[in-house]
Amino acid sequence: MIETVLTNARLVLGDSVLDGSIAMNGSRIAAIDPGRCDAAGALDMDGDFLIPGVVDVHTDNLERQVQPRSNARWPSRSAMLAHDAQCAAAGVTTVLDALCIGDLGFDSDRIRTFQDAVVDLDALADTGLLKSEHFLHLRCEVPAQDVLTLFDPVADHERVRMISLMDHSPGVGQYADMDFYRALRRRDGTQDDNIERRIIELQDQRARLRTPNRRALLDRVTGRDVALASHDDRTEEEIAENARDGIRISEFPVTMLAAKAAKAHGMTVIAGAPNIVRGGSHSGNVSAAEMVRAGAVDAFASDYVPASLVEAAFLCVEQTAITLSEAVGLITERPARMAHLPDRGRLAPGLRADLVRVRLHQGLPVVRQVWRAGERVA
């Protein structure tokens, strides 16, 4: 196997930053040493940071490639390759593609995106054409009439690493503010009379289907080696129900109350990296920076911008009291642990050689090079 040595780098380790060198032997990290390496062929990193490859446990970025404009749908496999290239360029070497299962009447195109994506991943995963390694995060719309029918054919897919239970019904979670919900649907082009009709229909549907669908989904995943998450938690009561049902991850809690309650129940919490980069939530939810300061964040996910992850980690050092090692852990080791992927997420001998070279330019972290399993991909 060919050994590659990267030297004159600032290596972001789990508990410190080391000025040193790292050797890759094939797909694995072979050695980490302090100081420069003068061996012939060693690649000079010019003092840039080297961090582990980023692990993104929730990204909707594929949907943005499939539908770059509201009335323009892109061929699915071309969209998958574009999505993959963007992830790699952002330093994301492991991707959990978050795909929606279940339609509440406004997002039927997302079902097609989910079905096409599974087919495309099956076709591309073993070809060597994808720059990042892709897994599946199945986002189950619990009150949807079709959620179980759509879930069952992919429930045992070998690439499923996370399953989340979500509820985008009007009046709860992300859409507890009904004025916000109505405004969002108007922006989609839905007329007011149709919005009001659908609100009544969806609330009735939730009353009928939410509990039996939730129980059926939980029964299907019990005992499986897969991460189970809730989504858009708002209240302590929601967190308590999730904890009773064995859900160990709270993904994107929308209030500080829910985030702290999740931690009190021993759950891990995922926050959105765009929330950090933008300086707040685009939906008016809790500030992710405040959650970090409160010790209520265990990992970041990109949600809808893959490039937000590296930037969010470095911004956290400026905006909160955590160290760079801790901040980088929020986008590498912690999400890898959540997704049951113990072979990555840290710079340590024997682990996968997933590396990202980052240079700070006027305070902005710029991804310059990316290696996955020892191979340069960006």
Secondary structure, DSSP 8 states (H G I E B T S, - for coil): --EEEEEEEEEE-SS-EEEEEEEEETTEEEEEEES----TT-EE-TT-EEEE-EEEEEE-HHHHHH-SBTTB---HHHHHHHHHHHHHHTTEEEEEEEEEE---SS-HHHHHHHHHHHHHHHHHTTTT--SSEEEEEEEEETT-TTHHHHHGGGTT-TTEEEEEEE---TTSGGG--HHHHHHHHHHTT--HHHHHHHHHHHHHHHHHHHHHHHHHHHHHHTT-SSEEEEES--SHHHHHHHHHTT--EEES-SSHHHHHHHHHTT-EEEEEHHHHHHTS-TTS---HHHHHHTT--SEEE-BT-TTHHHHHHHHHHHHSS--HHHHHHTTTHHHHHHTT-TTSSS--TTSB--EEEEEEETTEEEEEEEEETTEE--
